[in-house]
Amino acid sequence: MAANVEIYTWRACPFCIRAKALLDRKGVAYTEYAIDGDERARAAMAEISGGRRSVPQTFINGVHVGGCDDLHALERRGELDALLAS
């Protein structure tokens, strides 16, 4: 079974584009929530991400894994594939 991956983004955000590119390269299906300028959606994202208001914010199987740098750090440490396989 594939992991449930959700990512909150702004469409023109370079960090969002980079995070999605990593997921795309790995062949991961994800649900994207483009919250450009939607303060209500951003506040809801911050609530579930421990107060983080920056984008992107990524969740794997409902667990907050963080932003672009966090996602790439998981990949560099060889931990991302295990999360995506769960």
C-alpha positions as CSV (number, residue, x, y, z in Angstrom):
1,M,0.0,0.0,0.0
2,A,1.3,3.4,-0.9
3,A,1.7,6.1,1.7
4,N,-0.8,9.0,1.9
5,V,1.2,12.1,1.1
6,E,-0.2,15.6,1.4
7,I,1.7,18.8,0.6
8,Y,0.6,22.4,1.3
9,T,2.0,24.8,-1.3
10,W,1.9,28.1,-3.1
11,R,2.0,27.6,-6.8
12,A,5.0,29.8,-7.6
13,C,7.0,29.0,-4.5
14,P,10.5,27.7,-5.6
15,F,10.7,25.6,-2.4
16,C,7.3,24.0,-3.1
17,I,8.3,23.3,-6.7
18,R,11.5,21.7,-5.5
19,A,9.7,19.5,-2.9
20,K,7.2,18.4,-5.5
21,A,9.9,17.6,-8.0
22,L,11.5,15.2,-5.4
23,L,8.2,13.5,-4.9
24,D,7.6,13.3,-8.6
25,R,11.1,11.8,-9.3
26,K,10.3,9.1,-6.7
27,G,7.0,8.4,-8.5
28,V,5.0,9.4,-5.4
29,A,1.3,10.2,-5.8
30,Y,0.4,13.1,-3.5
31,T,-2.5,15.4,-2.7
32,E,-1.5,19.1,-3.2
33,Y,-3.3,21.9,-1.3
34,A,-2.4,25.1,-3.1
35,I,-3.2,27.7,-0.5
36,D,-1.9,30.8,-2.3
37,G,-3.1,33.9,-0.4
38,D,-5.7,31.9,1.6
39,E,-5.1,33.0,5.2
40,R,-7.7,30.7,6.6
41,A,-6.2,27.7,4.9
42,R,-2.7,28.8,6.0
43,A,-3.9,29.1,9.6
44,A,-5.4,25.5,9.4
45,M,-2.1,24.2,8.0
46,A,-0.2,25.9,10.8
47,E,-2.4,24.3,13.3
48,I,-1.6,20.8,12.1
49,S,2.1,21.5,11.5
50,G,3.0,22.6,15.0
51,G,2.7,26.3,14.1
52,R,4.8,26.3,11.0
53,R,3.3,28.8,8.5
54,S,6.0,28.5,5.7
55,V,5.3,26.5,2.6
56,P,5.7,23.8,1.7
57,Q,4.6,21.7,4.6
58,T,4.5,17.9,3.9
59,F,2.7,15.1,5.7
60,I,3.2,11.4,5.2
61,N,0.4,9.2,6.6
62,G,-0.8,12.1,8.7
63,V,2.6,12.7,10.2
64,H,4.2,16.1,9.7
65,V,7.6,15.8,8.1
66,G,8.2,19.5,7.5
67,G,9.2,21.7,4.6
68,C,11.4,21.4,1.5
69,D,14.7,21.2,3.4
70,D,13.3,18.6,5.8
71,L,12.1,16.4,2.9
72,H,15.4,16.6,1.2
73,A,17.2,15.9,4.4
74,L,15.2,12.7,4.8
75,E,16.2,11.7,1.3
76,R,19.9,12.4,1.9
77,R,19.8,10.3,5.1
78,G,18.0,7.4,3.2
79,E,14.9,7.7,5.4
80,L,12.4,9.0,2.9
81,D,11.8,5.7,1.1
82,A,10.9,3.9,4.3
83,L,8.3,6.5,5.2
84,L,6.9,6.4,1.7
85,A,6.7,2.6,1.8
86,S,4.7,2.5,5.0
